[in-house]
């Protein structure tokens, strides 16, 4: 009398691709869906007209490319997050420091005011005009032979007639020439970094009345 043996359950070679795993990353989810479609296509292919090997290879190469792009995007996102965190730490270390940033405001305090200009090219002549809040010119500074880049300047508070201007807020403008050709020049205001914020545009520095500036706006740090 022969012994009765339990028949092992039939193994479905396609079972791993039929189960869903919602915890998988996006790249793995795309790959699983592709394999499901490919397996289904192979199971239902015409025996007399099977899938071409070159076609299968091409499809596998395509999903491999998509999977690689997804992983690359994830890596870049992680790197961007690390750079942003590093910028925040760097910016926090500038709280309390004086900086030069783009602006036309000049504050005269104690008979002295610090400001700057940023020249796109070397200039033969630089003319700086200082005006009061009413727009009246109180002083004109003429400079010769300045190199390109940011330049820190100081106003001693003297007006064009030799008197001392009262402390307060003034405005500055600049004109620069090179071989009688006007070149790009920008005025810089001095302020103190009072705080750091993180927004959608990156790290922002609170420079008091001068507003919020980005790290790229800094021309000089004291």
C-alpha positions, 0 to 999 in steps of 0.5 A, spaced: 500 500 500 503 506 497 503 512 502 499 518 501 504 524 501 502 531 501 502 535 495 506 541 496 503 548 494 504 550 487 509 556 486 507 562 482 513 565 479 509 571 478 507 572 485 512 577 487 510 582 482 502 581 484 503 584 491 503 591 492 507 594 497 505 602 499 511 603 503 516 602 497 519 608 494 517 612 488 522 609 483 521 601 486 513 602 485 515 604 478 519 598 477 514 594 480 508 596 475 513 595 469 515 588 471 507 587 472 506 589 465 511 585 462 510 579 466 502 580 464 504 581 457 509 575 457 503 570 460 498 572 454 503 572 448 501 569 442 505 562 442 506 562 435 509 570 435 512 570 442 516 577 444 522 579 440 528 579 445 530 585 442 524 588 444 524 586 451 531 588 452 529 595 450 523 595 455 528 593 460 533 598 459 527 604 459 525 602 466 532 602 468 533 609 465 527 611 469 529 608 475 536 611 475 533 618 474 528 617 480 534 615 484 538 621 481 533 626 483 532 623 490 540 624 491 540 631 488 534 633 493 538 630 499 544 634 497 540 641 496 537 640 503 544 639 506 546 645 502 540 649 505 542 647 512 549 649 511 547 656 509 543 657 515 548 655 519 553 660 516 548 666 516 546 665 523 554 666 524 553 673 521 548 676 526 550 682 529 555 683 524 555 690 519 555 688 512 554 692 505 548 691 501 545 694 495 541 700 497 541 708 496 540 709 504 546 713 508 546 714 515 550 719 518 551 718 525 556 722 530 559 726 524 560 720 520 557 715 515 559 709 511 557 706 505 559 703 498 559 703 491 560 696 486 563 697 480 562 692 474 568 695 471 574 699 472 573 706 472 577 712 470 572 717 474 567 716 479 562 721 482 558 720 488 552 725 490 549 725 497 542 728 498 538 729 504 531 727 504 528 733 500 532 731 494 537 737 495 544 735 494 549 736 500 555 733 498 559 731 491 565 726 492 569 725 485 574 719 485 579 717 480 582 711 478 578 705 481 578 698 480 572 693 479 568 690 485 565 693 491 569 699 494 567 702 502 567 709 502 566 714 508 563 721 508 565 726 514 559 729 514 561 735 511 557 739 506 559 743 499 559 749 503 564 746 508 559 746 514 557 740 518 550 736 516 546 734 521 545 726 523 540 723 520 538 719 513 541 721 506 541 718 499 546 716 495 547 716 487 553 714 483 555 715 476 562 712 473 566 713 467 571 709 463 574 712 457 568 717 457 563 711 457 558 710 462 559 703 466 554 700 470 555 702 478 551 700 484 550 704 491 551 700 497 548 701 504 551 699 510 547 695 515 547 690 521 544 683 520 539 682 526 536 676 524 536 670 519 530 667 516 528 661 512 523 661 506 522 658 499 527 663 496 532 660 501 536 664 507 534 671 508 538 676 512 534 681 516 538 688 515 534 692 519 531 698 515 534 696 509 530 690 509 531 682 508 537 680 503 540 674 501 547 671 501 548 673 494 546 680 496 552 681 501 558 685 498 562 686 504 562 683 511 565 687 517 
